């Protein structure tokens, strides 16, 4: 389904709108019946039969309106819920196809705002305002036509007063075009600042900077309040002019209809009805104006949804990516996160198949970037990367990632059970296979000690577990996935001694399987026995070889090794 078709609604919403139009027509019929009651009273022709007929007519209209409103309302709610559901499912599916690098370049609130506030706003206006607008416009036009059947000049004045709605609507849409993106960006920043404040509240409080960050949230909210006020303030003058003209129509209608009554051209009851209706129509016009101008929020929401829908997607390839070997080659690879600020410079690197290759270097030298490029989180600025002599340039990210298991320093866990968190690696895995992976990852024991064992919920991002426990679950996932390439990014960093030992044992179990392993480690003793060690400095490969070869070279690796030995001896 195309995005535009998705945003247009569905049959249930269209049916709901059709029913509200009929309800507006029936509401207008009420006035016709009441008009006939007054006319019969004035003429003295009313009798019990007339009363019963007119009362029956009003009752029938009431029953029909009740049924139509109830059925139409239910259909509208169901249709609106389907629209919001389909949009969110579409956005969720779209996010899976957006390059992973995009997520590192945005604020948290950008997509959160689209998937929540924008979709809610779009669904709410589409479901509620559209039907109300259709009903009120139908009723307004019907009453003006009714007045026209009694006094055409009076009807033309009332119609002219209503047509002032059009400039208000055009002004509202012009505001969206001019300031809509700015308002959405500020709203996204507002959401991001709130999410950041809640996520980092422990850090803020521990450093006594809660007030500073609270000011950031407050400033963000004030900015959103200011743009919202400015946004609405531009519509106020149009609304005031429309209200003034609408109210001025009342005395004009009374005068014109009065002249017609004095001249004997209209009935006394006609004059009373014509004099009364402008008051009702003015209130109705106010409601229509509010509903029409609220469509600016629908336009903003639609624009933001389409912005995500039209984002560049990851390469989708129909070509099979099934390398028979899993050696990895970097050929003249350059990369920059920001233009003109190179992170990797002309990297030429061969990572052998089914061997352990370690990448070491100073912080910021480009080690993690190399892993990100292998995973196709980012595309090289220039050069080529091959797996099993097949370029990953033309392969989709999902195809490349299917060949890779990863264990990062920062482990992400879902607010779900331990069993389900591990099963994400291979949804078809049996409970026995999950437990075997956990035994190999050194986490089966602590899981069994938990009250619900494998059915224990880990909390948001694994908040119920220690860092070492989260890391071991991540290793269990990698074992269960059993991909031919394994990437380890400082998996033992920031752990206490006990957890570091447990994680190292788990990694050793993981390394027993013949895989192409690329490991980044902050402690050189961990990678001493690696088949190949690559030393990176300032985005360049400066050395490579095994431990003994690099020590003999007395280069950067040897200096790093000696420094680590000295620190351990001092300790």
KEVEX-911291 format. One record per residue (C-alpha): residue in three letters; x, y, z. Coordinates in nm, 4 decimals. Example, Ala and Ser with C-alpha at 12.3 -4.5 7.8 and 13.67 -1.06 7.14 Angstrom:
<sites>
SITE  type        px        py        pz
SITE   ala    1.2300   -0.4500    0.7800
SITE   ser    1.3670   -0.1060    0.7140
</sites>
This chain:
<sites>
SITE  type        px        py        pz
SITE   unk    0.0000    0.0000    0.0000
SITE   unk    0.1367    0.3438   -0.0975
SITE   unk    0.1944    0.6028    0.1745
SITE   unk   -0.0566    0.8462    0.0249
SITE   unk   -0.3239    0.5752    0.0106
SITE   unk   -0.2416    0.4773    0.3678
SITE   unk   -0.2982    0.8361    0.4833
SITE   unk   -0.6284    0.8785    0.2988
SITE   unk   -0.8206    0.6577    0.5371
SITE   unk   -1.0375    0.3551    0.4653
SITE   unk   -1.3932    0.2427    0.3878
SITE   unk   -1.5016    0.2583    0.7517
SITE   unk   -1.3892    0.6199    0.7849
SITE   unk   -1.5564    0.7124    0.4565
SITE   unk   -1.8758    0.5386    0.5719
SITE   unk   -1.8585    0.7274    0.9017
SITE   unk   -1.8250    1.0593    0.7161
SITE   unk   -2.1189    0.9695    0.4906
SITE   unk   -2.3304    0.8944    0.7985
SITE   unk   -2.2384    1.2263    0.9621
SITE   unk   -2.3463    1.4078    0.6446
SITE   unk   -2.6839    1.2308    0.6657
SITE   unk   -2.7023    1.3254    1.0339
SITE   unk   -2.6408    1.6893    0.9383
SITE   unk   -2.9235    1.6656    0.6861
SITE   unk   -3.1595    1.5204    0.9502
SITE   unk   -3.0586    1.7946    1.1954
SITE   unk   -3.1676    2.0445    0.9305
SITE   unk   -3.4981    1.8583    0.8970
SITE   unk   -3.5632    1.9351    1.2654
SITE   unk   -3.5791    2.3042    1.1779
SITE   unk   -3.8252    2.2337    0.8974
SITE   unk   -4.0573    2.0495    1.1364
SITE   unk   -4.0303    2.3235    1.4004
SITE   unk   -4.0964    2.5833    1.1304
SITE   unk   -4.4203    2.4026    1.0355
SITE   unk   -4.5230    2.3865    1.4037
SITE   unk   -4.4853    2.7638    1.4416
SITE   unk   -4.6626    2.8323    1.1134
SITE   unk   -4.9589    2.6102    1.2092
SITE   unk   -4.9806    2.7850    1.5474
SITE   unk   -4.9728    3.1286    1.3867
SITE   unk   -5.2356    3.0380    1.1291
SITE   unk   -5.4551    2.8704    1.3918
SITE   unk   -5.4760    2.5562    1.1846
SITE   unk   -5.3114    2.3276    1.4373
SITE   unk   -5.5037    2.0328    1.5801
SITE   unk   -5.4282    1.7097    1.7631
SITE   unk   -5.3682    1.5276    1.4363
SITE   unk   -5.1096    1.7916    1.3337
SITE   unk   -4.9455    1.7752    1.6765
SITE   unk   -4.9153    1.3956    1.6594
SITE   unk   -4.7808    1.4094    1.3042
SITE   unk   -4.5224    1.6777    1.3872
SITE   unk   -4.4243    1.5084    1.7144
SITE   unk   -4.3954    1.1772    1.5318
SITE   unk   -4.1758    1.3445    1.2723
SITE   unk   -3.9442    1.4846    1.5405
SITE   unk   -3.9322    1.1456    1.7158
SITE   unk   -3.8525    0.9662    1.3892
SITE   unk   -3.5750    1.2152    1.3136
SITE   unk   -3.4385    1.1681    1.6681
SITE   unk   -3.4339    0.7860    1.6338
SITE   unk   -3.2713    0.8036    1.2908
SITE   unk   -3.0085    1.0509    1.4137
SITE   unk   -2.9371    0.8346    1.7188
SITE   unk   -2.8880    0.5238    1.5049
SITE   unk   -2.6840    0.7031    1.2402
SITE   unk   -2.4671    0.8775    1.5003
SITE   unk   -2.4042    0.5558    1.6969
SITE   unk   -2.3257    0.3428    1.3932
SITE   unk   -2.1223    0.6155    1.2230
SITE   unk   -1.9288    0.6892    1.5437
SITE   unk   -1.8369    0.3225    1.5916
SITE   unk   -1.7303    0.2891    1.2268
SITE   unk   -1.5258    0.6081    1.2578
SITE   unk   -1.3493    0.4854    1.5718
SITE   unk   -1.2703    0.1477    1.4149
SITE   unk   -1.1571    0.3130    1.0915
SITE   unk   -0.9410    0.5651    1.2777
SITE   unk   -0.7824    0.2909    1.4888
SITE   unk   -0.7045    0.0964    1.1698
SITE   unk   -0.5462    0.4053    1.0134
SITE   unk   -0.3202    0.4695    1.3142
SITE   unk   -0.2360    0.0978    1.3378
SITE   unk   -0.1473    0.0757    0.9685
SITE   unk    0.0597    0.3947    0.9791
SITE   unk    0.2549    0.2722    1.2825
SITE   unk    0.3106   -0.0703    1.1247
SITE   unk    0.4242    0.1030    0.8073
SITE   unk    0.6627    0.3276    1.0035
SITE   unk    0.7958    0.0283    1.1970
SITE   unk    0.8594   -0.1574    0.8726
SITE   unk    1.0136    0.1546    0.7197
SITE   unk    1.2556    0.1947    1.0109
SITE   unk    1.3859   -0.1550    0.9374
SITE   unk    1.4818   -0.0394    0.5872
SITE   unk    1.6432    0.2931    0.6792
SITE   unk    2.0262    0.2790    0.6875
SITE   unk    2.1449    0.2113    1.0414
SITE   unk    2.3810    0.5093    1.0223
SITE   unk    2.0752    0.7365    1.0176
SITE   unk    1.9917    0.6463    1.3763
SITE   unk    2.3218    0.7795    1.5065
SITE   unk    2.2566    1.1186    1.3465
SITE   unk    1.9197    1.2021    1.4983
SITE   unk    1.7649    1.2997    1.8258
SITE   unk    1.5699    1.0350    2.0138
SITE   unk    1.2545    1.2423    1.9887
SITE   unk    1.2534    1.2682    1.6091
SITE   unk    1.1047    0.9259    1.5344
SITE   unk    0.9317    0.8994    1.8729
SITE   unk    0.7397    1.2183    1.7946
SITE   unk    0.6360    1.0936    1.4494
SITE   unk    0.5276    0.7481    1.5711
SITE   unk    0.3330    0.8844    1.8706
SITE   unk    0.2272    1.2511    1.8645
SITE   unk    0.2061    1.2936    1.4867
SITE   unk    0.0170    0.9680    1.4297
SITE   unk   -0.2168    1.0424    1.7241
SITE   unk   -0.2828    1.3935    1.5930
SITE   unk   -0.3441    1.2675    1.2393
SITE   unk   -0.5806    0.9919    1.3537
SITE   unk   -0.7680    1.2182    1.5971
SITE   unk   -0.8353    1.4928    1.3413
SITE   unk   -0.9165    1.2461    1.0643
SITE   unk   -1.1539    1.0490    1.2874
SITE   unk   -1.3289    1.3249    1.4818
SITE   unk   -1.2867    1.6603    1.3074
SITE   unk   -1.3575    1.5384    0.9532
SITE   unk   -1.6957    1.3915    1.0446
SITE   unk   -1.7948    1.6914    1.2573
SITE   unk   -1.6867    1.9252    0.9797
SITE   unk   -1.8879    1.7363    0.7167
SITE   unk   -2.1968    1.7327    0.9404
SITE   unk   -2.1772    2.1023    1.0340
SITE   unk   -2.1134    2.2188    0.6772
SITE   unk   -2.4102    2.0087    0.5584
SITE   unk   -2.6329    2.1564    0.8300
SITE   unk   -2.5118    2.5105    0.7605
SITE   unk   -2.5721    2.4824    0.3841
SITE   unk   -2.9117    2.3234    0.4389
SITE   unk   -3.0222    2.6075    0.6683
SITE   unk   -2.8955    2.8714    0.4251
SITE   unk   -3.0891    2.7003    0.1428
SITE   unk   -3.3938    2.6925    0.3708
SITE   unk   -3.3565    3.0655    0.4398
SITE   unk   -3.3111    3.1180    0.0651
SITE   unk   -3.6501    2.9550    0.0044
SITE   unk   -3.7996    3.2215    0.2324
SITE   unk   -3.5803    3.5231    0.1497
SITE   unk   -3.3022    3.4997   -0.1094
SITE   unk   -3.1256    3.8283   -0.0091
SITE   unk   -3.1079    3.7100    0.3537
SITE   unk   -2.9593    3.3765    0.2440
SITE   unk   -2.6936    3.5512    0.0323
SITE   unk   -2.5846    3.7595    0.3329
SITE   unk   -2.5566    3.4470    0.5502
SITE   unk   -2.3638    3.2677    0.2748
SITE   unk   -2.1230    3.5614    0.2379
SITE   unk   -2.0602    3.5560    0.6147
SITE   unk   -1.9742    3.1849    0.5949
SITE   unk   -1.7465    3.2301    0.2927
SITE   unk   -1.5148    3.4381    0.5133
SITE   unk   -1.4068    3.0974    0.6481
SITE   unk   -1.2043    3.0420    0.3304
SITE   unk   -0.9401    3.3154    0.3963
SITE   unk   -0.9039    3.1793    0.7502
SITE   unk   -0.8420    2.8315    0.6165
SITE   unk   -0.5929    2.9574    0.3552
SITE   unk   -0.4081    3.1596    0.6194
SITE   unk   -0.3934    2.8546    0.8442
SITE   unk   -0.2465    2.6397    0.5658
SITE   unk    0.0035    2.9156    0.4798
SITE   unk    0.1215    2.9076    0.8425
SITE   unk    0.1801    2.5337    0.8126
SITE   unk    0.3887    2.5841    0.4998
SITE   unk    0.5946    2.8575    0.6639
SITE   unk    0.6349    2.7376    1.0228
SITE   unk    0.5184    2.3737    1.0275
SITE   unk    0.8654    2.2184    0.9985
SITE   unk    1.0029    2.4511    1.2656
SITE   unk    0.7225    2.3568    1.5042
SITE   unk    0.7796    1.9847    1.4401
SITE   unk    1.1558    2.0177    1.4940
SITE   unk    1.1027    2.2002    1.8240
SITE   unk    0.8505    1.9356    1.9297
SITE   unk    1.1054    1.6607    1.8509
SITE   unk    1.3713    1.8467    2.0516
SITE   unk    1.1234    1.8745    2.3371
SITE   unk    1.0575    1.4990    2.3354
SITE   unk    1.4323    1.4274    2.3134
SITE   unk    1.5134    1.6516    2.6094
SITE   unk    1.2447    1.4840    2.8225
SITE   unk    1.3630    1.1329    2.7254
SITE   unk    1.7240    1.2338    2.7973
SITE   unk    1.6282    1.3799    3.1347
SITE   unk    1.4372    1.0676    3.2417
SITE   unk    1.7071    0.8308    3.1102
SITE   unk    1.9916    1.0232    3.2726
SITE   unk    1.8207    1.1233    3.5972
SITE   unk    2.0529    0.9039    3.8062
SITE   unk    2.3639    1.0654    3.6551
SITE   unk    2.2188    1.4164    3.6810
SITE   unk    2.1376    1.3709    4.0472
SITE   unk    2.4687    1.2038    4.1341
SITE   unk    2.6579    1.5027    3.9921
SITE   unk    2.4123    1.7577    4.1257
SITE   unk    2.3230    1.8854    3.7783
SITE   unk    1.9555    1.7933    3.7837
SITE   unk    1.8653    2.1613    3.7977
SITE   unk    2.0814    2.2429    3.4960
SITE   unk    1.9272    1.9698    3.2843
SITE   unk    1.5842    2.0591    3.4183
SITE   unk    1.6441    2.4083    3.2791
SITE   unk    1.7186    2.2477    2.9412
SITE   unk    1.3821    2.0705    2.9536
SITE   unk    1.2094    2.3897    3.0689
SITE   unk    1.3719    2.5938    2.7902
SITE   unk    1.2686    2.3297    2.5374
SITE   unk    0.9101    2.3389    2.6626
SITE   unk    0.9099    2.7195    2.6525
SITE   unk    1.0367    2.7144    2.2932
SITE   unk    0.7548    2.4776    2.1992
SITE   unk    0.5030    2.6940    2.3854
SITE   unk    0.6306    3.0078    2.2080
SITE   unk    0.6133    2.8580    1.8582
SITE   unk    0.2672    2.7150    1.9317
SITE   unk    0.1440    3.0550    2.0541
SITE   unk    0.2960    3.2305    1.7533
SITE   unk    0.1430    2.9657    1.5277
SITE   unk   -0.2062    3.0225    1.6683
SITE   unk   -0.1705    3.4004    1.7071
SITE   unk   -0.1449    3.4419    1.3308
SITE   unk   -0.4939    3.2920    1.2944
SITE   unk   -0.6594    3.5090    1.5631
SITE   unk   -0.7032    3.8272    1.3479
SITE   unk   -0.8705    3.6234    1.0718
SITE   unk   -1.0964    3.4630    1.3308
SITE   unk   -1.1882    3.8020    1.4775
SITE   unk   -1.2729    3.9488    1.1356
SITE   unk   -1.4803    3.6408    1.0545
SITE   unk   -1.6680    3.6662    1.3881
SITE   unk   -1.7375    4.0379    1.3388
SITE   unk   -1.8714    3.9852    0.9873
SITE   unk   -2.0750    3.6885    1.1066
SITE   unk   -2.2353    3.8939    1.3842
SITE   unk   -2.2916    4.1901    1.1511
SITE   unk   -2.4915    3.9600    0.9251
SITE   unk   -2.7592    3.9331    1.1973
SITE   unk   -2.8812    4.2960    1.1969
SITE   unk   -2.8536    4.3054    0.8171
SITE   unk   -3.0716    3.9959    0.7840
SITE   unk   -3.3227    4.1327    1.0372
SITE   unk   -3.3463    4.4614    0.8420
SITE   unk   -3.3772    4.2989    0.4979
SITE   unk   -3.6230    4.0321    0.6157
SITE   unk   -3.8131    4.3012    0.8101
SITE   unk   -3.8617    4.5062    0.4939
SITE   unk   -3.9877    4.1971    0.3138
SITE   unk   -4.2304    4.1262    0.6003
SITE   unk   -4.3602    4.4853    0.6052
SITE   unk   -4.4054    4.4705    0.2282
SITE   unk   -4.6089    4.1533    0.2776
SITE   unk   -4.3652    3.9380    0.0836
SITE   unk   -4.2972    3.6929    0.3662
SITE   unk   -4.5001    3.5365    0.6469
SITE   unk   -4.4555    3.6540    1.0068
SITE   unk   -4.3204    3.3098    1.1035
SITE   unk   -4.0759    3.3322    0.8122
SITE   unk   -3.9504    3.6599    0.9552
SITE   unk   -3.9105    3.5128    1.3056
SITE   unk   -3.7218    3.2068    1.1751
SITE   unk   -3.4978    3.4183    0.9483
SITE   unk   -3.4203    3.6548    1.2394
SITE   unk   -3.3388    3.3652    1.4738
SITE   unk   -3.1251    3.1478    1.2442
SITE   unk   -2.8242    3.3883    1.2054
SITE   unk   -2.7522    3.3457    1.5778
SITE   unk   -2.7462    2.9671    1.5426
SITE   unk   -2.5508    2.9833    1.2162
SITE   unk   -2.2917    3.2123    1.3760
SITE   unk   -2.2237    2.9563    1.6509
SITE   unk   -2.2136    2.6828    1.3888
SITE   unk   -1.9718    2.8900    1.1819
SITE   unk   -1.7426    2.9285    1.4853
SITE   unk   -1.7300    2.5505    1.5224
SITE   unk   -1.6585    2.5028    1.1512
SITE   unk   -1.3784    2.7624    1.1678
SITE   unk   -1.2124    2.5882    1.4640
SITE   unk   -1.2391    2.2495    1.2909
SITE   unk   -1.1011    2.3877    0.9650
SITE   unk   -0.8035    2.5575    1.1290
SITE   unk   -0.7285    2.2411    1.3280
SITE   unk   -0.6445    2.0826    0.9937
SITE   unk   -0.3122    2.2655    1.0089
SITE   unk   -0.2089    2.0134    1.2745
SITE   unk   -0.3175    1.7310    1.0438
SITE   unk   -0.1016    1.8818    0.7696
SITE   unk    0.1989    1.9030    1.0042
SITE   unk    0.1465    1.5428    1.1125
SITE   unk    0.1090    1.4290    0.7503
SITE   unk    0.4244    1.6158    0.6495
SITE   unk    0.6295    1.4524    0.9259
SITE   unk    0.4931    1.1044    0.8493
SITE   unk    0.5737    1.1498    0.4794
SITE   unk    0.9192    1.2789    0.5736
SITE   unk    0.9958    0.9434    0.7359
SITE   unk    0.8168    0.7512    0.4596
SITE   unk    1.0325    0.9192    0.1947
SITE   unk    1.3644    0.8689    0.3720
SITE   unk    1.6339    0.6942    0.1752
SITE   unk    1.6183    0.3190    0.2230
SITE   unk    1.8952    0.0684    0.2607
SITE   unk    2.0009   -0.1099   -0.0556
SITE   unk    1.7603   -0.3896   -0.1328
SITE   unk    1.9276   -0.6537   -0.3428
SITE   unk    1.7725   -0.9493   -0.5180
SITE   unk    2.1224   -1.0875   -0.5698
SITE   unk    2.2072   -1.3727   -0.3362
SITE   unk    2.4751   -1.2860   -0.0821
SITE   unk    2.6032   -1.6248    0.0306
SITE   unk    2.9820   -1.6146    0.0604
SITE   unk    3.1415   -1.9601    0.0757
SITE   unk    3.4339   -1.8242    0.2762
SITE   unk    3.4315   -1.5489    0.5333
SITE   unk    3.7622   -1.3723    0.5035
SITE   unk    3.7171   -0.9938    0.5084
SITE   unk    3.9084   -0.7511    0.2887
SITE   unk    3.9285   -0.3717    0.3079
SITE   unk    4.0599   -0.2180   -0.0131
SITE   unk    4.1532    0.1532   -0.0167
SITE   unk    3.8719    0.2295    0.2286
SITE   unk    3.8156    0.5872    0.3418
SITE   unk    3.5402    0.6975    0.5757
SITE   unk    3.4112    1.0146    0.7427
SITE   unk    3.1189    1.0613    0.9792
SITE   unk    3.1311    1.4341    0.9013
SITE   unk    3.2402    1.5721    0.5656
SITE   unk    3.6073    1.6757    0.5508
SITE   unk    3.6784    1.5085    0.8860
SITE   unk    3.8258    1.1681    0.7891
SITE   unk    3.8093    0.8866    1.0430
SITE   unk    3.9659    0.6120    0.8294
SITE   unk    4.2367    0.6874    0.5729
SITE   unk    4.3090    0.4474    0.2874
SITE   unk    4.2614    0.1299    0.4926
SITE   unk    4.3947   -0.1861    0.3287
SITE   unk    4.3330   -0.4843    0.5495
SITE   unk    4.2900   -0.8612    0.5173
SITE   unk    4.1099   -1.0522    0.7939
SITE   unk    4.1633   -1.4276    0.7444
SITE   unk    3.8790   -1.6791    0.7344
SITE   unk    3.8126   -1.8789    1.0530
SITE   unk    4.0902   -1.7019    1.2438
SITE   unk    4.0962   -1.4606    1.5363
SITE   unk    4.1975   -1.1097    1.4313
SITE   unk    4.2409   -0.8441    1.6985
SITE   unk    4.2251   -0.4706    1.6331
SITE   unk    4.4037   -0.2476    1.8838
SITE   unk    4.4870    0.1190    1.9068
SITE   unk    4.4285    0.4379    2.0997
SITE   unk    4.0797    0.5686    2.1725
SITE   unk    3.9361    0.7393    1.8663
SITE   unk    4.1771    0.5686    1.6276
SITE   unk    3.8921    0.4123    1.4241
SITE   unk    3.8691    0.0589    1.5670
SITE   unk    3.4919    0.0539    1.6240
SITE   unk    3.4386    0.2267    1.2900
SITE   unk    3.6018   -0.0709    1.1164
SITE   unk    3.3480   -0.3029    1.2829
SITE   unk    3.0641   -0.0676    1.1868
SITE   unk    3.1733   -0.0823    0.8226
SITE   unk    3.1972   -0.4626    0.8270
SITE   unk    2.8404   -0.4709    0.9649
SITE   unk    2.7308   -0.2246    0.6967
SITE   unk    2.6015    0.0166    0.9591
SITE   unk    2.7797    0.2756    0.7455
SITE   unk    2.8936    0.2867    0.3844
SITE   unk    3.2582    0.3730    0.3076
SITE   unk    3.3173    0.7187    0.1635
SITE   unk    3.5314    0.5417   -0.0959
SITE   unk    3.6929    0.2036   -0.1455
SITE   unk    3.5439   -0.1422   -0.1141
SITE   unk    3.4849   -0.4096    0.1499
SITE   unk    3.4549   -0.7759    0.0567
SITE   unk    3.3433   -1.0826    0.2497
SITE   unk    3.4518   -1.4092    0.0915
SITE   unk    3.5666   -1.2093   -0.2136
SITE   unk    3.2104   -1.0726   -0.2623
SITE   unk    3.1659   -0.6962   -0.2334
SITE   unk    2.9124   -0.5950    0.0301
SITE   unk    2.8468   -0.2718   -0.1595
SITE   unk    2.5621   -0.4227   -0.3624
SITE   unk    2.4279   -0.6386   -0.0773
SITE   unk    2.1509   -0.5297    0.1565
SITE   unk    2.2369   -0.4597    0.5206
SITE   unk    2.0097   -0.7447    0.6333
SITE   unk    2.1958   -0.9847    0.4035
SITE   unk    2.5318   -0.8830    0.5476
SITE   unk    2.4102   -0.8894    0.9079
SITE   unk    2.2718   -1.2405    0.8597
SITE   unk    2.6361   -1.3533    0.8323
SITE   unk    2.7415   -1.1731    1.1511
SITE   unk    2.7006   -1.2118    1.5265
SITE   unk    2.7960   -0.9176    1.7465
SITE   unk    2.8854   -0.8685    2.1103
SITE   unk    2.9128   -0.4983    2.1930
SITE   unk    3.0386   -0.3145    2.4949
SITE   unk    2.6932   -0.1611    2.5355
SITE   unk    2.4429   -0.4465    2.5431
SITE   unk    2.0792   -0.3780    2.4611
SITE   unk    1.8149   -0.6022    2.6133
SITE   unk    1.4385   -0.5809    2.5629
SITE   unk    1.1971   -0.5496    2.8542
SITE   unk    1.1059   -0.9144    2.8127
SITE   unk    1.1941   -1.2537    2.9567
SITE   unk    1.5496   -1.3868    2.9476
SITE   unk    1.4357   -1.6684    2.7200
SITE   unk    1.2798   -1.4311    2.4671
SITE   unk    1.5777   -1.1941    2.4763
SITE   unk    1.8057   -1.4791    2.3717
SITE   unk    1.5558   -1.6248    2.1234
SITE   unk    1.5653   -1.3004    1.9208
SITE   unk    1.8955   -1.4306    1.7805
SITE   unk    1.7156   -1.7281    1.6235
SITE   unk    1.3338   -1.7288    1.6631
SITE   unk    1.3089   -2.0965    1.5657
SITE   unk    1.5405   -2.2083    1.8486
SITE   unk    1.4078   -2.4631    2.0984
SITE   unk    1.4190   -2.4113    2.4748
SITE   unk    1.6925   -2.6747    2.4951
SITE   unk    1.9077   -2.4906    2.2389
SITE   unk    1.8619   -2.1670    2.4333
SITE   unk    1.9714   -2.3322    2.7570
SITE   unk    2.2737   -2.4912    2.5869
SITE   unk    2.3760   -2.1480    2.4569
SITE   unk    2.3409   -2.0044    2.8083
SITE   unk    2.5527   -2.2839    2.9568
SITE   unk    2.8253   -2.2089    2.7013
SITE   unk    2.7927   -1.8357    2.7753
SITE   unk    2.8386   -1.8901    3.1493
SITE   unk    2.4972   -1.7489    3.2404
SITE   unk    2.2852   -2.0606    3.3000
SITE   unk    2.3799   -2.0680    3.6686
SITE   unk    2.2734   -1.7132    3.7578
SITE   unk    1.9548   -1.7510    3.5491
SITE   unk    1.8511   -2.0617    3.7449
SITE   unk    1.9014   -1.8727    4.0723
SITE   unk    1.6439   -1.6125    3.9677
SITE   unk    1.2895   -1.6633    4.0972
SITE   unk    1.1354   -1.7360    3.7562
SITE   unk    1.4487   -1.8652    3.5872
SITE   unk    1.4379   -1.8215    3.2114
SITE   unk    1.0937   -1.6596    3.2400
SITE   unk    1.2333   -1.3747    3.4530
SITE   unk    1.1814   -1.0294    3.3034
SITE   unk    1.5053   -0.8321    3.2699
SITE   unk    1.3504   -0.4830    3.2908
SITE   unk    1.3988   -0.1946    3.0499
SITE   unk    1.7344   -0.2449    2.8758
SITE   unk    1.8212   -0.5178    3.1288
SITE   unk    1.7975   -0.2873    3.4309
SITE   unk    1.7369   -0.5858    3.6625
SITE   unk    2.0756   -0.7383    3.5717
SITE   unk    2.4381   -0.6451    3.6333
SITE   unk    2.6680   -0.5374    3.3508
SITE   unk    2.8420   -0.8746    3.3466
SITE   unk    2.5123   -1.0633    3.3390
SITE   unk    2.3887   -0.8523    3.0472
SITE   unk    2.7149   -0.9141    2.8643
SITE   unk    2.6884   -1.2910    2.9108
SITE   unk    2.3317   -1.2898    2.7766
SITE   unk    2.4635   -1.1029    2.4736
SITE   unk    2.7242   -1.3758    2.4236
SITE   unk    2.4500   -1.6407    2.4576
SITE   unk    2.2630   -1.4672    2.1758
SITE   unk    2.5751   -1.4745    1.9595
SITE   unk    2.6258   -1.8456    2.0328
SITE   unk    2.2632   -1.9209    1.9472
SITE   unk    2.2766   -1.7261    1.6192
SITE   unk    2.5869   -1.9239    1.5192
SITE   unk    2.6811   -1.6861    1.2367
SITE   unk    3.0125   -1.7467    1.0533
SITE   unk    3.1511   -1.4033    1.1462
SITE   unk    3.1790   -1.2839    1.5059
SITE   unk    3.2517   -0.9220    1.6008
SITE   unk    3.3546   -0.8444    1.9598
SITE   unk    3.3774   -0.4767    2.0539
SITE   unk    3.5512   -0.4422    2.3924
SITE   unk    3.3178   -0.7023    2.5402
SITE   unk    3.5097   -0.7163    2.8714
SITE   unk    3.5337   -0.3403    2.9294
SITE   unk    3.3983   -0.1811    3.2490
SITE   unk    3.3406   -0.5111    3.4317
SITE   unk    3.4460   -0.6093    3.7813
SITE   unk    3.7039   -0.8879    3.8179
SITE   unk    3.4492   -1.1650    3.8831
SITE   unk    3.2310   -1.0730    3.5871
SITE   unk    3.5330   -1.0170    3.3616
SITE   unk    3.6552   -1.3707    3.4347
SITE   unk    3.3073   -1.5135    3.3635
SITE   unk    3.2766   -1.3152    3.0399
SITE   unk    3.6262   -1.4182    2.9256
SITE   unk    3.5370   -1.7840    2.9842
SITE   unk    3.2173   -1.7325    2.7830
SITE   unk    3.4130   -1.5681    2.5000
SITE   unk    3.6638   -1.8551    2.5010
SITE   unk    3.3724   -2.0984    2.4602
SITE   unk    3.2462   -1.8841    2.1738
SITE   unk    3.5888   -1.8875    2.0074
SITE   unk    3.6087   -2.2679    2.0091
SITE   unk    3.3803   -2.2790    1.7068
SITE   unk    3.5658   -2.2166    1.3820
SITE   unk    3.4553   -1.8648    1.2930
SITE   unk    3.6029   -1.5498    1.1484
SITE   unk    3.6456   -1.3460    1.4659
SITE   unk    3.7307   -0.9766    1.4814
SITE   unk    3.7942   -0.8554    1.8339
SITE   unk    3.8584   -0.5113    1.9787
SITE   unk    4.0044   -0.5262    2.3290
SITE   unk    4.1325   -0.2597    2.5656
SITE   unk    4.3513   -0.5164    2.7449
SITE   unk    4.6254   -0.6551    2.5211
SITE   unk    4.6708   -0.9709    2.7283
SITE   unk    4.3241   -1.0778    2.6113
SITE   unk    4.4341   -1.0844    2.2468
SITE   unk    4.7941   -1.2010    2.2940
SITE   unk    4.7218   -1.5360    2.1247
SITE   unk    4.5278   -1.3876    1.8331
SITE   unk    4.6218   -1.5210    1.4891
SITE   unk    4.6596   -1.1657    1.3648
SITE   unk    4.6810   -0.8308    1.5407
SITE   unk    4.6101   -0.5082    1.3516
SITE   unk    4.7327   -0.1823    1.5046
SITE   unk    4.5342    0.1284    1.4107
SITE   unk    4.6447    0.4859    1.4742
SITE   unk    4.4731    0.8062    1.3583
SITE   unk    4.2577    0.6139    1.1123
SITE   unk    4.5444    0.4234    0.9507
SITE   unk    4.6764    0.0683    0.9794
SITE   unk    5.0305    0.1170    1.1082
SITE   unk    5.1214   -0.2427    1.1943
SITE   unk    4.9949   -0.5968    1.1583
SITE   unk    5.1170   -0.9440    1.2499
SITE   unk    5.0978   -1.1820    1.5439
SITE   unk    5.2058   -1.0896    1.8960
SITE   unk    5.5662   -1.2114    1.8652
SITE   unk    5.6177   -1.0445    1.5282
SITE   unk    5.4904   -0.7102    1.6545
SITE   unk    5.7001   -0.7237    1.9718
SITE   unk    6.0120   -0.7789    1.7572
SITE   unk    5.9261   -0.4732    1.5468
SITE   unk    5.9479   -0.2523    1.8580
SITE   unk    5.6799   -0.0298    1.7113
SITE   unk    5.3530    0.1081    1.8475
SITE   unk    5.2186   -0.2307    1.9599
SITE   unk    5.5374   -0.3074    2.1528
SITE   unk    5.5111    0.0301    2.3289
SITE   unk    5.1457   -0.0355    2.4188
SITE   unk    5.2358   -0.3835    2.5463
SITE   unk    5.5245   -0.2558    2.7599
SITE   unk    5.3070    0.0222    2.9029
SITE   unk    5.0392   -0.2304    3.0004
SITE   unk    5.2994   -0.4593    3.1629
SITE   unk    5.4384   -0.1679    3.3643
SITE   unk    5.0911   -0.0696    3.4861
SITE   unk    5.0183   -0.4289    3.5895
SITE   unk    5.3485   -0.4500    3.7760
SITE   unk    5.2775   -0.1222    3.9548
SITE   unk    4.9328   -0.2535    4.0451
</sites>
